[in-house]
């Protein structure tokens, strides 16, 4: 017999990452509808993460304040690490 699975299991996770260069908070809902609120300060990165959310139907709420006056490298890298960690945590 198969073990019963709860229908209330939510695959949701929140992660925050604070470094010398960036402050990031992200929440993901893997069973969402593709809603997003994304603010990284990098227009193209915001666009790509919005598209990821929409087409994967993963809800993503992400805000980042980074050292964009220097360059976008730290912001892009830390957003990727934080988003990946949130997805990993939501998967269990």
Beta strands, then each sheet from edge to edge (+ up, - down):
strand 1: 12-18
strand 2: 22-29
strand 3: 36-39
strand 4: 59-66
sheet 1: 1+ 2- 4+ 3+
end
